[in-house]
Amino acid sequence: KFNTRSLIGKLLLHSEFGLTGCGTTQTSSNNATNTSNSEKVSVGIIQIVEHEALDSARNGFLERLKEEGYEEGENLTVDYQNAQNDQSILQSISQKFSSSKLDLVLAIATPAAQAMASATQDIPILITAVTDPVTARLVDSMEKPGANVSGTTDMNPIKDQFDLLVKLVPTAKKVGVIYNAGEINSEVQVGIAKEVAEDLGIELIEATVTTSADVLQASQSLVNKVDAIYVPTDNMVVSAAQSVIQVANENKIPVISGESSVVDKGGLATIGINYHNLGRQTADMAIRVFNGEKPADMPIESLKDFDTIINKETLKLLGIEVPKDLADIAILK
């Protein structure tokens, strides 16, 4: 079996803590305001692909910095680069940042974090939306990262998500999971999901993809084979989540996801990460770096609270009634 006990234990421990010509460059259009910080800092942001969860983490990061007096145009310079899921662009951005005089790099998602960590051992790097920094070889351990990388993990409560599935679809015996086998974070999640599903007496049926264009076909391959579909926090699949939702809803297949943007698109439900809050938490770590702390000594942090979110329209479409104990705590969208 996939060994997850030590990994989960470590994550729970830390839930107590408080390119020129490449990608896309973005700057803030907000008007500069007076700030309490006279120190000027420069931040590079490298993101693997645009989708709601990762964008929300980035926006939460910048929002929190602004609240703490770091204002673009005044004392903060931000160079945002998005690789659009292209590994060659990702490498180019990383090389560009490594030769720049940056005070910090925010690396959003595992591939971006790996590319940036390979490019420099000198510039402080904070990661976010990375499921397992140890398996991804970004840090020595969750408690003592040991080099120039720290940040936040988006390991989500997979057991709770499958418990949610069982509450909403108690007859489910076969669950499909769509993921990119080339993403380490997805491999880790599917490994955990296999253990959880086995304990619940559920058969997990895998459908893997190598590009976003494969997501539609992978979704179609599960029709008439599964009672529900699970979508982990896989960057490739989430960026093409509308294809999953289209196939699932046309065939009345409930979709449980690792995060809320899939539910917003029409998935059934999640107990998942609030990426906006995760970005804000990462910004608090960035401020500590600006004040002299070293990532090597800053434990990886995980989000303290998860949101239970259910899509009302999808409930009606599937003819599902929410148990009262779940209705009392869920956010219905």
Backbone as numpy.savetxt, mean C-alpha at the origin, in Angstrom:
# Nx Ny Nz CAx CAy CAz Cx Cy Cz
4.39 -24.85 5.13 3.56 -23.64 5.13 4.42 -22.38 5.13
3.84 -21.31 4.67 4.53 -20.02 4.69 4.64 -19.56 6.14
5.83 -19.28 6.63 6.04 -18.93 8.03 5.76 -17.46 8.26
4.64 -17.13 8.91 4.26 -15.73 9.09 4.23 -15.29 10.54
4.37 -16.24 11.48 4.15 -15.86 12.88 5.14 -14.80 13.35
6.43 -15.00 13.02 7.43 -14.02 13.48 7.22 -12.69 12.81
6.86 -12.70 11.52 6.63 -11.44 10.79 5.48 -10.67 11.41
4.35 -11.36 11.65 3.19 -10.68 12.20 3.48 -10.17 13.60
4.22 -10.98 14.38 4.56 -10.54 15.73 5.36 -9.24 15.73
6.29 -9.17 14.78 7.10 -7.95 14.69 6.26 -6.75 14.29
5.35 -6.97 13.36 4.52 -5.87 12.90 3.60 -5.39 14.01
3.03 -6.33 14.77 2.17 -5.93 15.87 2.94 -5.19 16.94
4.19 -5.59 17.15 5.03 -4.89 18.13 5.12 -3.42 17.79
5.27 -3.14 16.51 5.49 -1.74 16.13 4.22 -0.98 15.88
3.09 -1.64 16.00 1.84 -0.91 15.91 1.63 -0.07 17.18
2.51 -0.27 18.14 2.41 0.53 19.36 3.07 1.89 19.17
3.90 2.10 18.20 4.61 3.36 18.03 3.77 4.42 17.31
3.88 5.06 18.44 3.47 6.16 17.60 4.43 6.12 16.31
13.26 13.03 -13.19 14.24 12.51 -14.07 14.01 13.37 -15.29
14.82 13.91 -15.49 14.59 14.65 -16.73 14.21 13.68 -17.82
13.02 13.89 -18.42 12.59 12.99 -19.49 12.03 11.69 -18.96
11.91 11.52 -17.62 11.42 10.26 -17.08 10.25 10.54 -16.15
9.25 9.65 -16.18 8.16 9.75 -15.24 7.39 11.03 -15.38
6.84 11.48 -14.24 6.00 12.66 -14.21 6.45 13.54 -13.07
6.66 14.81 -13.33 7.07 15.75 -12.29 5.87 16.56 -11.86
5.71 16.73 -10.54 4.57 17.46 -10.03 5.03 18.40 -8.94
4.51 19.62 -8.94 4.78 20.56 -7.88 3.46 21.06 -7.34
3.47 21.56 -6.12 2.25 22.03 -5.49 1.83 23.37 -6.06
0.50 23.57 -6.16 -0.02 24.85 -6.62 -0.50 25.69 -5.44
-0.30 25.18 -4.20 -0.74 25.93 -3.03 0.11 27.19 -2.87
-0.54 28.25 -2.41 0.19 29.49 -2.14 1.05 29.31 -0.90
2.24 29.87 -0.94 3.15 29.77 0.20 2.60 30.56 1.37
2.80 30.02 2.59 2.38 30.71 3.80 3.57 30.80 4.73
3.42 31.63 5.77 4.49 31.74 6.74 4.60 30.45 7.52
5.80 29.99 7.78 6.01 28.75 8.52 6.92 29.01 9.71
6.88 28.05 10.64 7.70 28.19 11.84 9.07 27.56 11.67
9.29 26.88 10.54 10.57 26.23 10.32 11.40 27.05 9.33
12.55 27.53 9.80 13.43 28.30 8.93 14.33 27.39 8.11
14.49 26.13 8.55 15.33 25.17 7.85 14.72 24.83 6.50
15.54 24.85 5.46 15.07 24.48 4.12 15.45 23.04 3.84
14.49 22.26 3.36 14.73 20.85 3.08 14.25 20.51 1.67
14.91 19.52 1.08 14.52 19.06 -0.24 14.18 17.57 -0.17
13.04 17.19 -0.78 12.54 15.82 -0.70 12.27 15.31 -2.11
12.77 14.14 -2.42 12.40 13.45 -3.65 11.35 12.40 -3.34
10.35 12.29 -4.19 9.32 11.27 -4.01 9.32 10.38 -5.25
9.57 9.09 -5.05 9.58 8.12 -6.14 8.43 7.14 -5.92
7.55 7.03 -6.91 6.34 6.21 -6.80 6.27 5.27 -7.99
5.91 4.02 -7.74 5.93 3.00 -8.78 4.85 3.24 -9.84
3.65 3.63 -9.42 2.53 3.77 -10.36 1.47 4.65 -9.70
0.63 5.24 -10.52 -0.47 6.03 -9.99 -1.68 5.13 -9.75
-2.13 5.07 -8.50 -3.47 4.59 -8.20 -3.86 5.18 -6.86
-5.15 5.08 -6.51 -5.68 5.86 -5.41 -4.94 5.64 -4.10
-4.60 4.41 -3.78 -3.97 4.14 -2.49 -2.61 4.82 -2.38
-1.77 4.64 -3.40 -0.43 5.22 -3.36 -0.49 6.74 -3.44
-1.39 7.26 -4.25 -1.56 8.72 -4.34 -2.00 9.28 -2.99
-2.87 8.54 -2.31 -3.37 8.99 -1.01 -2.25 9.02 0.03
-1.36 8.03 -0.02 -0.21 8.02 0.90 0.67 9.23 0.66
0.92 9.55 -0.61 1.75 10.71 -0.95 1.09 12.01 -0.49
-0.21 12.13 -0.74 -0.92 13.35 -0.35 -0.96 13.51 1.16
-1.13 12.40 1.89 -1.13 12.47 3.35 0.23 12.90 3.88
1.29 12.41 3.25 2.66 12.78 3.62 2.87 14.28 3.48
2.51 14.82 2.33 2.72 16.25 2.08 1.80 17.11 2.94
0.58 16.65 3.16 -0.36 17.37 4.01 0.19 17.52 5.42
0.72 16.43 5.96 1.24 16.46 7.33 2.48 17.35 7.43
3.35 17.29 6.44 4.51 18.18 6.45 4.08 19.64 6.48
3.07 19.95 5.68 2.58 21.34 5.64 2.04 21.77 7.00
1.30 20.87 7.67 0.76 21.18 8.99 1.88 21.48 9.99
3.03 20.82 9.77 4.15 21.01 10.68 5.11 22.10 10.23
4.69 22.90 9.26 5.46 24.08 8.88 6.40 23.91 7.72
6.31 22.81 7.00 7.16 22.60 5.81 6.32 22.88 4.57
6.53 24.04 3.99 5.67 24.57 2.93 6.43 24.65 1.62
5.88 24.01 0.60 6.50 24.11 -0.73 6.52 25.56 -1.19
7.68 25.96 -1.73 7.85 27.34 -2.16 8.45 28.22 -1.08
8.42 27.74 0.16 9.01 28.50 1.27 10.27 27.79 1.75
10.09 26.69 2.48 11.23 25.98 3.04 11.25 24.50 2.64
10.41 24.13 1.67 10.34 22.75 1.22 10.34 22.68 -0.30
11.27 21.88 -0.85 11.30 21.59 -2.28 10.97 20.13 -2.48
10.00 19.85 -3.36 9.57 18.47 -3.62 9.76 18.15 -5.10
10.45 17.05 -5.36 10.59 16.53 -6.73 9.85 15.19 -6.77
8.65 15.21 -7.35 7.83 14.01 -7.42 7.99 13.35 -8.78
8.36 12.07 -8.77 8.54 11.32 -10.01 7.76 10.01 -9.94
7.00 9.73 -11.00 6.20 8.51 -11.06 6.66 7.65 -12.22
6.97 6.39 -11.96 7.54 5.50 -12.97 6.50 4.85 -13.87
5.23 5.03 -13.57 4.14 4.46 -14.38 4.33 2.96 -14.62
4.77 2.28 -13.57 4.94 0.82 -13.58 5.98 0.35 -14.59
6.93 1.19 -14.92 7.99 0.86 -15.88 9.31 0.75 -15.12
9.89 -0.45 -15.11 11.11 -0.68 -14.33 12.29 0.15 -14.82
12.38 0.37 -16.12 13.50 1.15 -16.64 13.40 2.61 -16.20
12.18 3.14 -16.18 11.99 4.51 -15.69 12.27 4.57 -14.20
11.86 3.53 -13.49 12.11 3.48 -12.05 13.60 3.56 -11.76
14.40 2.83 -12.51 15.85 2.86 -12.32 16.42 4.23 -12.66
15.90 4.87 -13.70 16.40 6.20 -14.09 16.10 7.23 -13.01
14.89 7.16 -12.45 14.54 8.10 -11.38 15.46 7.88 -10.18
15.69 6.63 -9.83 16.54 6.32 -8.68 17.95 6.86 -8.86
18.50 6.70 -10.05 19.84 7.21 -10.33 19.87 8.73 -10.27
18.82 9.35 -10.80 18.75 10.81 -10.74 18.73 11.30 -9.29
17.89 10.68 -8.47 17.80 11.09 -7.08 19.11 10.83 -6.33
19.78 9.72 -6.64 21.00 9.37 -5.92 22.11 10.39 -6.15
22.07 11.08 -7.29 23.10 12.08 -7.59 22.64 13.49 -7.26
21.46 13.61 -6.67 20.93 14.93 -6.29 21.23 15.21 -4.83
21.21 16.48 -4.48 21.47 16.87 -3.09 20.14 16.93 -2.35
19.59 15.76 -2.08 18.31 15.66 -1.39 18.52 15.39 0.09
17.64 15.94 0.90 17.70 15.67 2.33 17.00 14.36 2.69
16.08 13.92 1.82 15.33 12.71 2.11 14.61 12.26 0.84
14.43 10.95 0.70 13.61 10.40 -0.38 12.47 9.61 0.24
11.25 9.87 -0.25 10.10 9.06 0.10 9.88 8.08 -1.04
9.97 6.78 -0.75 9.79 5.74 -1.76 8.46 5.04 -1.51
7.56 5.13 -2.49 6.20 4.63 -2.32 6.02 3.31 -3.07
5.81 2.24 -2.32 5.61 0.86 -2.79 6.94 0.13 -2.91
6.88 -1.19 -2.81 8.08 -2.03 -2.71 9.05 -1.86 -3.88
8.60 -1.93 -5.14 9.57 -1.79 -6.25 10.31 -0.46 -6.22
9.60 0.62 -5.88 10.24 1.94 -5.80 11.26 1.96 -4.66
10.89 1.36 -3.54 11.80 1.32 -2.39 13.05 0.52 -2.70
12.89 -0.62 -3.38 14.05 -1.45 -3.73 14.98 -0.73 -4.70
14.39 -0.07 -5.69 15.22 0.65 -6.67 15.99 1.77 -6.00
15.33 2.50 -5.10 15.99 3.63 -4.46 17.05 3.16 -3.48
16.77 2.10 -2.73 17.74 1.59 -1.77 18.98 1.04 -2.47
18.81 0.51 -3.68 19.95 0.00 -4.44 20.81 1.13 -5.01
20.19 2.30 -5.16 20.88 3.41 -5.82 21.72 4.25 -4.87
21.37 4.27 -3.58 22.13 5.10 -2.64 22.10 4.51 -1.24
23.26 4.59 -0.58 23.34 4.22 0.83 23.60 5.44 1.70
23.53 6.62 1.08 23.86 7.86 1.77 22.63 8.72 2.09
21.72 8.84 1.15 20.54 9.68 1.35 19.53 8.94 2.22
18.99 9.58 3.26 17.95 8.94 4.07 16.73 8.61 3.20
16.23 7.38 3.33 15.07 6.93 2.58 13.99 6.51 3.56
12.79 7.05 3.39 11.63 6.56 4.12 10.71 5.87 3.12
10.26 4.68 3.48 9.38 3.91 2.62 7.96 3.98 3.15
7.00 3.79 2.27 5.62 3.60 2.69 4.93 2.72 1.66
3.81 2.10 2.08 3.09 1.16 1.21 4.00 -0.01 0.81
4.84 -0.43 1.75 5.71 -1.60 1.58 5.24 -2.66 2.58
4.89 -3.84 2.09 4.28 -4.84 2.96 5.27 -5.50 3.90
6.39 -5.96 3.38 7.37 -6.69 4.20 8.78 -6.20 3.88
9.25 -5.18 4.58 10.57 -4.61 4.30 11.72 -5.59 4.50
11.53 -6.57 5.39 12.60 -7.54 5.64 12.74 -8.50 4.47
11.64 -9.10 4.04 11.67 -10.00 2.90 12.13 -9.29 1.64
11.77 -8.01 1.51 12.20 -7.21 0.36 13.67 -6.79 0.46
14.33 -7.16 1.55 15.75 -6.87 1.78 16.03 -5.36 1.81
15.10 -4.64 2.38 15.27 -3.20 2.53 15.86 -2.85 3.89
15.59 -3.70 4.89 16.07 -3.45 6.25 16.56 -4.76 6.86
17.39 -4.64 7.88 17.87 -5.83 8.59 16.77 -6.46 9.43
15.99 -5.62 10.09 14.87 -6.09 10.90 13.88 -4.95 11.06
12.67 -5.29 11.52 11.66 -4.26 11.74 12.06 -3.33 12.88
12.74 -3.89 13.90 13.12 -3.10 15.07 14.35 -2.24 14.81
15.33 -2.79 14.08 16.60 -2.11 13.81 16.89 -2.18 12.32
16.39 -1.22 11.55 16.58 -1.26 10.09 18.05 -1.37 9.68
18.93 -0.62 10.36 20.36 -0.86 10.20 21.09 -0.11 9.11
20.38 0.54 8.18 21.08 1.28 7.12 20.43 2.65 6.96
20.17 3.05 5.73 19.61 4.38 5.49 18.12 4.33 5.17
17.46 3.20 5.50 16.05 3.02 5.16 15.22 2.73 6.40
14.10 3.43 6.53 13.08 3.11 7.51 11.74 3.54 6.92
10.69 3.62 7.74 9.40 4.05 7.22 8.25 3.25 7.77
7.20 3.10 6.95 5.97 2.45 7.39 5.62 1.27 6.50
5.02 0.26 7.11 4.56 -0.91 6.38 3.05 -0.87 6.19
2.59 -1.41 5.06 1.14 -1.50 4.85 0.66 -2.94 4.94
1.36 -3.76 5.76 0.86 -5.11 6.00 -0.58 -5.00 6.51
-1.49 -5.63 5.80 -2.90 -5.49 6.17 -3.39 -6.73 6.91
-4.52 -6.61 7.62 -5.01 -7.71 8.48 -5.72 -8.79 7.65
-4.95 -9.66 7.04 -5.50 -10.63 6.08 -6.48 -11.59 6.75
-6.16 -12.05 7.96 -7.09 -12.94 8.65 -8.42 -12.24 8.89
-8.38 -10.98 9.32 -9.61 -10.23 9.55 -10.38 -10.05 8.24
-9.67 -9.88 7.14 -10.33 -9.71 5.85 -11.05 -10.99 5.43
-10.44 -12.13 5.67 -11.10 -13.40 5.35 -12.26 -13.68 6.31
-12.12 -13.28 7.57 -13.24 -13.39 8.50 -14.41 -12.53 8.03
-14.09 -11.35 7.50 -15.12 -10.47 6.95 -15.81 -11.13 5.77
-15.02 -11.76 4.91 -15.58 -12.48 3.76 -16.58 -13.55 4.21
-16.18 -14.31 5.24 -17.04 -15.39 5.73 -18.33 -14.83 6.33
-18.24 -13.68 7.00 -19.44 -13.07 7.58 -20.41 -12.62 6.49
-19.86 -12.06 5.40 -20.71 -11.54 4.33 -21.13 -12.62 3.34
-20.27 -13.61 3.14 -20.56 -14.70 2.19 -20.29 -16.03 2.90
-21.16 -16.41 3.82 -20.89 -17.61 4.64 -20.85 -18.91 3.84
-21.38 -18.90 2.62 -21.37 -20.13 1.80 -20.10 -20.26 0.96
-19.21 -19.30 1.03 -18.01 -19.32 0.19 -17.09 -20.47 0.56
-16.77 -21.30 -0.41 -15.86 -22.42 -0.21 -14.62 -22.32 -1.10
-14.75 -21.58 -2.19 -13.62 -21.38 -3.10 -13.44 -19.89 -3.34
-12.23 -19.40 -3.10 -11.94 -17.96 -3.24 -10.78 -17.78 -4.20
-10.97 -16.96 -5.21 -9.90 -16.64 -6.13 -9.06 -15.49 -5.62
-7.76 -15.51 -5.90 -6.88 -14.41 -5.55 -6.09 -14.02 -6.79
-6.13 -12.74 -7.14 -5.45 -12.23 -8.32 -4.26 -11.40 -7.86
-3.08 -11.74 -8.39 -1.89 -11.01 -7.95 -0.76 -11.16 -8.95
0.21 -10.26 -8.82 1.43 -10.29 -9.62 2.48 -11.07 -8.84
2.83 -12.25 -9.35 3.79 -13.10 -8.65 5.19 -12.49 -8.61
5.41 -11.44 -9.38 6.70 -10.77 -9.37 6.83 -9.71 -8.30
5.75 -9.43 -7.56 5.79 -8.46 -6.47 5.99 -9.20 -5.15
7.07 -8.90 -4.46 7.36 -9.57 -3.19 6.23 -9.35 -2.19
5.71 -8.12 -2.15 4.64 -7.84 -1.18 3.42 -8.73 -1.44
3.15 -9.03 -2.71 2.00 -9.87 -3.04 2.27 -11.32 -2.68
3.49 -11.80 -2.90 3.84 -13.17 -2.53 3.66 -13.37 -1.02
4.08 -12.38 -0.24 3.94 -12.47 1.21 2.47 -12.56 1.59
1.64 -11.71 1.00 0.22 -11.70 1.33 -0.48 -13.00 0.93
-0.14 -13.51 -0.25 -0.78 -14.75 -0.70 -0.33 -15.92 0.18
0.92 -15.89 0.64 1.38 -16.92 1.57 0.57 -16.93 2.85
0.29 -15.75 3.39 -0.54 -15.65 4.59 -1.97 -16.08 4.28
-2.50 -15.63 3.13 -3.87 -15.96 2.74 -4.08 -17.47 2.62
-3.07 -18.18 2.13 -3.17 -19.63 2.01 -3.37 -20.28 3.37
-2.60 -19.82 4.37 -2.74 -20.36 5.71 -4.11 -20.04 6.29
-4.53 -18.80 6.12 -5.82 -18.37 6.67 -6.96 -19.15 6.02
-6.92 -19.25 4.69 -7.97 -19.96 3.97 -8.05 -21.42 4.39
-6.91 -22.05 4.56 -6.88 -23.46 4.97 -7.54 -23.64 6.33
-7.22 -22.70 7.25 -7.81 -22.78 8.59 -9.33 -22.62 8.55
-9.84 -21.90 7.57 -11.28 -21.65 7.44 -11.97 -22.69 6.56
-11.20 -23.63 6.05 -11.78 -24.64 5.17 -12.12 -24.11 3.79
-11.39 -23.09 3.36 -11.61 -22.46 2.06 -10.48 -22.85 1.11
-10.83 -23.17 -0.12 -9.83 -23.45 -1.15 -9.47 -22.16 -1.87
-8.18 -21.85 -1.89 -7.70 -20.63 -2.55 -7.26 -20.97 -3.97
-7.83 -20.29 -4.95 -7.51 -20.52 -6.35 -6.77 -19.30 -6.88
-5.52 -19.49 -7.31 -4.67 -18.38 -7.71 -4.80 -18.06 -9.20
-4.77 -16.76 -9.50 -4.70 -16.28 -10.88 -3.63 -15.19 -10.91
-2.51 -15.47 -11.55 -1.40 -14.52 -11.54 -1.36 -13.70 -12.83
-0.77 -12.50 -12.72 -0.63 -11.59 -13.86 0.81 -11.10 -13.93
1.21 -10.67 -15.11 2.55 -10.08 -15.28 2.47 -8.63 -15.74
1.32 -8.21 -16.27 1.10 -6.82 -16.65 -0.32 -6.43 -16.27
-0.59 -5.14 -16.24 -1.94 -4.66 -15.92 -2.96 -5.16 -16.94
-2.50 -5.33 -18.18 -3.41 -5.80 -19.23 -3.89 -7.23 -18.98
-3.18 -7.98 -18.14 -3.56 -9.38 -17.86 -4.68 -9.49 -16.84
-4.99 -8.39 -16.15 -5.92 -8.46 -15.02 -7.33 -8.86 -15.47
-7.77 -8.35 -16.60 -9.11 -8.69 -17.10 -9.21 -10.18 -17.38
-8.21 -10.71 -18.09 -8.23 -12.14 -18.42 -8.15 -13.01 -17.16
-7.34 -12.60 -16.21 -7.23 -13.35 -14.96 -8.56 -13.37 -14.22
-9.25 -12.23 -14.23 -10.56 -12.15 -13.58 -11.55 -13.07 -14.28
-11.55 -13.05 -15.59 -12.47 -13.91 -16.36 -12.19 -15.39 -16.13
-10.93 -15.72 -15.88 -10.57 -17.13 -15.67 -11.17 -17.70 -14.39
-11.60 -16.83 -13.48 -12.15 -17.29 -12.20 -13.66 -17.46 -12.22
-14.31 -16.97 -13.27 -15.77 -17.07 -13.36 -16.18 -18.55 -13.39
-17.20 -18.85 -12.61 -17.74 -20.21 -12.47 -16.79 -21.16 -11.72
-15.71 -20.62 -11.18 -14.76 -21.44 -10.42 -14.71 -21.04 -8.95
-15.13 -19.81 -8.64 -14.98 -19.32 -7.27 -16.28 -18.71 -6.76
-16.39 -18.64 -5.43 -17.54 -18.02 -4.79 -17.26 -16.57 -4.40
-16.01 -16.18 -4.40 -15.62 -14.81 -4.08 -14.20 -14.60 -4.60
-13.79 -13.34 -4.68 -12.44 -12.98 -5.12 -11.79 -12.12 -4.06
-10.52 -12.40 -3.78 -9.72 -11.59 -2.86 -8.65 -10.84 -3.64
-8.58 -9.53 -3.44 -7.57 -8.70 -4.10 -6.65 -8.14 -3.03
-5.39 -8.61 -2.94 -4.45 -8.07 -1.96 -4.01 -6.66 -2.37
-3.12 -6.07 -1.58 -2.62 -4.74 -1.93 -1.50 -4.88 -2.95
-1.88 -5.39 -4.11 -0.96 -5.61 -5.23 -1.04 -4.40 -6.16
0.10 -3.72 -6.36 0.08 -2.47 -7.12 -0.44 -2.65 -8.54
-0.04 -3.73 -9.18 -0.46 -3.95 -10.57 -1.96 -4.22 -10.66
-2.47 -5.07 -9.78 -3.88 -5.43 -9.82 -4.75 -4.25 -9.38
-4.33 -3.56 -8.33 -5.13 -2.43 -7.84 -5.20 -1.31 -8.89
-4.11 -1.12 -9.64 -4.14 -0.09 -10.68 -5.10 -0.44 -11.82
-5.45 -1.73 -11.93 -6.41 -2.18 -12.95 -7.63 -2.81 -12.29
-7.96 -2.35 -11.10 -9.03 -2.97 -10.31 -10.38 -2.90 -11.00
-10.58 -1.90 -11.85 -11.87 -1.77 -12.52 -12.18 -3.01 -13.36
-11.15 -3.64 -13.91 -11.36 -4.87 -14.69 -11.87 -6.00 -13.81
-11.30 -6.10 -12.59 -11.77 -7.12 -11.65 -13.23 -6.87 -11.29
-13.54 -5.61 -10.97 -14.89 -5.26 -10.54 -15.90 -5.51 -11.65
-15.54 -5.15 -12.87 -16.45 -5.34 -14.00 -16.85 -6.81 -14.14
-15.85 -7.68 -14.15 -16.11 -9.12 -14.30 -16.86 -9.66 -13.09
-16.43 -9.27 -11.89 -17.03 -9.80 -10.67 -18.50 -9.39 -10.55
-18.79 -8.12 -10.75 -20.17 -7.66 -10.57 -21.10 -8.18 -11.67
-20.58 -8.34 -12.88 -21.40 -8.91 -13.95 -21.79 -10.34 -13.64
-20.93 -11.03 -12.89 -21.16 -12.44 -12.58 -21.56 -12.66 -11.12
-21.90 -11.57 -10.43 -22.36 -11.62 -9.04 -21.35 -12.34 -8.13
-20.06 -11.99 -8.28 -19.01 -12.55 -7.44 -18.54 -11.47 -6.46
-18.69 -11.67 -5.16 -18.22 -10.67 -4.19 -16.70 -10.51 -4.24
-16.24 -9.27 -4.09 -14.80 -8.97 -4.06 -14.46 -8.38 -2.69
-13.55 -9.05 -1.99 -12.99 -8.53 -0.75 -11.58 -8.06 -1.07
-11.22 -6.87 -0.61 -9.92 -6.30 -0.99 -9.07 -5.95 0.21
-7.79 -5.72 -0.06 -6.85 -5.35 0.98 -6.89 -3.89 1.35
-7.51 -3.06 0.50 -7.60 -1.63 0.79 -8.83 -1.02 0.14
-9.14 0.22 0.54 -10.47 0.78 0.28 -10.70 1.25 -1.15
-9.67 1.55 -1.93 -9.91 2.10 -3.27 -10.62 1.09 -4.15
-10.39 -0.20 -3.92 -11.09 -1.24 -4.69 -12.57 -1.26 -4.32
-12.87 -1.03 -3.05 -14.26 -0.94 -2.61 -14.92 0.30 -3.22
-14.21 1.38 -3.28 -14.75 2.60 -3.89 -15.14 2.38 -5.35
-14.43 1.50 -6.02 -14.70 1.23 -7.43 -15.85 0.24 -7.63
-16.29 -0.40 -6.55 -17.38 -1.36 -6.68 -17.14 -2.69 -6.03
-15.98 -2.88 -5.41 -15.74 -4.09 -4.63 -16.68 -4.12 -3.43
-16.85 -5.29 -2.84 -17.83 -5.41 -1.76 -17.35 -4.79 -0.45
-16.17 -5.18 0.03 -15.79 -4.74 1.37 -14.30 -4.92 1.63
-13.84 -4.27 2.69 -12.47 -4.44 3.18 -12.40 -4.11 4.66
-11.46 -4.71 5.33 -10.92 -4.17 6.58 -9.50 -3.82 6.21
-9.24 -2.57 5.96 -8.00 -2.26 5.30 -7.29 -1.01 5.77
-6.17 -0.80 5.11 -5.28 0.32 5.39 -5.91 1.63 4.93
-5.79 2.65 5.77 -6.09 4.02 5.35 -4.75 4.63 4.92
-4.52 4.67 3.61 -3.21 5.08 3.10 -2.92 6.56 3.34
-3.96 7.35 3.43 -3.76 8.77 3.74 -3.13 8.90 5.13
-3.69 8.17 6.09 -3.13 8.21 7.45 -1.74 7.59 7.50
-1.51 6.56 6.68 -0.18 5.95 6.64 0.86 6.96 6.13
0.48 7.75 5.13 1.37 8.80 4.63 1.65 9.86 5.68
0.63 10.23 6.43 0.82 11.21 7.51 1.78 10.68 8.58
1.63 9.42 8.91 2.51 8.81 9.90 3.96 8.80 9.40
4.13 8.56 8.10 5.48 8.58 7.51 6.06 9.98 7.54
5.22 10.99 7.38 5.69 12.37 7.45 6.22 12.71 8.84
5.58 12.19 9.87 6.09 12.42 11.23 7.49 11.83 11.38
7.73 10.69 10.73 9.07 10.11 10.75 10.05 10.99 9.97
9.57 11.58 8.86 10.43 12.46 8.06 10.89 13.66 8.87
10.00 14.21 9.66 10.35 15.36 10.49 11.44 14.98 11.49
11.37 13.77 12.00 12.43 13.29 12.91 13.77 13.18 12.18
13.73 12.77 10.92 14.96 12.72 10.12 15.50 14.12 9.90
14.61 15.06 9.57 15.04 16.46 9.39 15.72 16.99 10.65
15.28 16.48 11.81 15.82 16.95 13.09 17.03 16.15 13.55
17.53 15.27 12.69 18.81 14.63 12.99 18.78 13.14 13.28
17.59 12.53 13.40 17.54 11.08 13.64 17.93 10.32 12.37
18.50 9.15 12.57 18.94 8.33 11.45 17.96 7.18 11.23
17.59 6.92 9.95 16.69 5.80 9.67 17.16 4.47 10.25
18.47 4.28 10.32 19.02 3.02 10.85 18.51 2.72 12.26
18.20 3.77 13.03 17.79 3.61 14.42 16.29 3.78 14.62
15.53 3.94 13.53 14.09 4.20 13.62 13.32 2.94 13.21
12.64 2.28 14.17 11.90 1.06 13.83 10.85 1.30 12.74
10.63 0.29 11.92 9.54 0.34 10.95 8.22 0.42 11.72
7.34 1.29 11.30 6.05 1.47 11.98 4.92 0.92 11.12
3.87 0.46 11.79 2.65 0.02 11.10 1.48 0.87 11.56
0.44 0.90 10.74 -0.75 1.70 11.06 -1.46 1.11 12.27
-1.95 1.98 13.13 -2.57 1.51 14.37 -3.99 1.02 14.18
-4.76 1.70 13.32 -6.18 1.37 13.18 -6.52 1.08 11.73
-7.44 0.14 11.53 -7.90 -0.21 10.19 -9.37 0.15 10.03
-9.77 0.46 8.81 -11.15 0.83 8.51 -11.91 -0.37 7.95
-13.14 -0.59 8.45 -14.05 -1.57 7.87 -15.00 -0.82 6.95
-14.90 -1.09 5.65 -15.67 -0.33 4.66 -16.46 -1.29 3.78
-17.74 -0.97 3.56 -18.61 -1.80 2.73 -19.30 -0.92 1.70
-19.36 -1.39 0.46 -20.00 -0.66 -0.62 -21.50 -0.97 -0.64
-22.33 0.06 -0.40 -23.78 -0.13 -0.30 -24.39 -0.60 -1.62
-23.95 -0.02 -2.73 -24.51 -0.39 -4.03 -24.19 -1.84 -4.38
-22.98 -2.27 -4.03 -22.59 -3.65 -4.32 -23.36 -4.62 -3.42
-23.62 -4.22 -2.19 -24.47 -5.03 -1.33 -25.82 -5.31 -1.99
-26.43 -4.24 -2.53 -27.73 -4.38 -3.19 -27.61 -5.27 -4.42
-26.56 -5.05 -5.21 -26.37 -5.83 -6.42 -26.27 -7.32 -6.12
-25.56 -7.64 -5.05 -25.33 -9.05 -4.70 -26.41 -9.63 -3.79
-27.30 -8.76 -3.31 -28.37 -9.23 -2.44 -27.89 -9.72 -1.10
-26.87 -9.05 -0.55 -26.27 -9.46 0.72 -26.76 -8.56 1.84
-27.10 -9.15 2.97 -27.45 -8.40 4.17 -26.28 -8.41 5.14
-26.00 -7.26 5.71 -24.87 -7.14 6.64 -25.33 -7.52 8.05
-24.64 -8.46 8.70 -24.98 -8.79 10.09 -24.91 -7.55 10.97
-25.78 -7.48 11.98 -25.89 -6.28 12.79 -24.58 -5.91 13.47
-23.85 -6.90 13.99 -22.60 -6.58 14.68 -21.59 -5.95 13.74
-21.65 -6.32 12.47 -20.75 -5.74 11.47 -21.26 -4.36 11.04
-22.56 -4.23 10.89 -23.16 -2.95 10.48 -22.86 -1.86 11.49
-22.77 -2.25 12.76 -22.53 -1.24 13.82 -21.15 -0.61 13.74
-20.17 -1.31 13.13 -18.80 -0.78 13.11 -18.33 -0.38 11.71
-19.08 -0.77 10.68 -18.62 -0.56 9.31 -18.96 0.83 8.81
-18.14 1.30 7.88 -18.43 2.52 7.14 -19.10 2.10 5.83
-20.35 2.51 5.63 -21.08 2.16 4.41 -20.90 3.28 3.40
-20.36 2.95 2.22 -20.13 3.96 1.19 -21.05 3.73 0.01
